[in-house]
Amino acid sequence: MRVVFHEAFHASDYSEDKYDNAADPGRLAGIMEALRVEGRYGVDVPAPATRADLLRGHSEAYVADIEGKPKLFAMASLAAGAAIHAADLAVRGESAFACVRPPGHHASRSSAWGHCTFSNVALALLKLRDAGLIRSAFVVDFDLHTGDGTIDVLRGWPEAQVFNPYGDNAAEYLRLFEQRLQAAPQVDILAVSAGFDAYLHDLGRKLGTEDYFTIGRLLQAYAIRLGHQRRFAVMEGGYFIPDLGKNVLAFCRGFE
Ligand SMILES: [Zn+2]
């Protein structure tokens, strides 16, 4: 598995919203440190998404609006570019995790909320589809919050399904998760919106570190069942900074 990351993602001054927890200083540092210590994942440096890449999923007016905020535009274009890079690795048979911000799953065609700007995962899938590399996709979004933006941007592409797992507690969550994956369709690629805010000490107060390993392993098993094993994940939410590194690492160890 490869990690897709750019040093620019360490910057925390890209957002004009002072309540933007995704932009908290140091938020990605612990993740990259944990992955570096693990030592088994090479790091790829992504390029920003092009305007054409952004326009596959967003309206001209929306993209122009973000362009009016140069720091945000630069960071969000790079996040979308990292997702595209991860998807490109996946389609060639190498699993990948893109460690990015801002997140993307609340970014719809012409608006966004929840600290998101561009619909990273959806843009990556649309690019593969338009290049003729895939015809179908299954998106698993295990962030605490529903990926309404991903759903919106992928609307009109019936062969791209989005699954947001749920459950009142960790045991039920994992049981339903496994059940859904057992019944998941045969698709050309698995895309994962990896949010870590359902964590015990985060907003969701539900999942433990070992549960993130299990989630990764169940997704890996699904990809293996698909035959081609194509899979990539992109960082979404997760705000309890002290444990983000170990939770992301646990997921990666399962998913790799
Ligand atoms: Zn969330």
Residues whose N, C-alpha, C, O or C-beta is under 5 A from the ligand:
A	BS01	ZN	D143 L144 H145 G195 D197 G237
